[in-house]
Amino acid sequence: MPRQARGFDTDAARAWLARRDRKLGAWMRRIGPIDADPRWKKRFDPVDALARAILFQQLSGKAAATIVGRVEAAIGSARLHCDTLGRCDDAALRACGVSGNKLLALRDLARREAAGELPGLRRMAWMEDAAIVEALVPTRGIGRWTVEMMLMFRLGRPDILPIDDLGVRKGLQRVDGLETMPTPMQLAGRGERWGPFRTYASLYLWRIADDTTGTKSATPRSQE
């Protein structure tokens, strides 16, 4: 597989989607262009991003950020990975507000990193999307959706469609005027026409879903 660029031409993606899907295209014109994500060009540590994703699961952003801050203070580092997480025992991390299940997930993540089982950023550049998902989901606490968010928002992969995401499904429900939310498989089938820019279609579907609830700003979707 050739080296994968981080990010894609959003102008080309918008033009392609407007031609391929008239209903979605009408919403795209209403919303206007969605800019490229600045994180596409920034280096990041995949293990750190996954550790933060674990800590943010099932919590409000404010509560999760507080716990992350405590963990950073406890390990003496702003980077969460096997070496720094190893500076604290389980009791110290639990005292930061880390639940038992999340603690087990962090330990498994750190163990896999130390064993060389997780691809780094440089290696990911040469991997297909499905291969990255396959390499990361065996880690406790890391599901397909979490990896898809990394592929979309951190690696800038252009053709990711998170079919289990409720926001994307709600967005398509409104685009197509459906009485019920489409199933993941229905979304996958509908999304075939959006390739190779299904990531950009997903960004619009999230915006459309936010519009239905009167949200003034786009809902955060990825690990920070």
Secondary structure, DSSP 8 states (H G I E B T S, - for coil): -----SS--HHHHHHHHHHH-HHHHHHHHHH------GGGGS---HHHHHHHHHHHTTS-HHHHHHHHHHHHHHHT-S--SHHHHTTS-HHHHHHTT--HHHHHHHHHHHHHHHTT-S--HHHHTTS-HHHHHHHHTTSTT--HHHHHHIIIIIS--S----TT-HHHHHHHHHHHT-SS---HHHHHHHGGGGTT-HHHHHHHHHHHHHHHTT-SS----S--
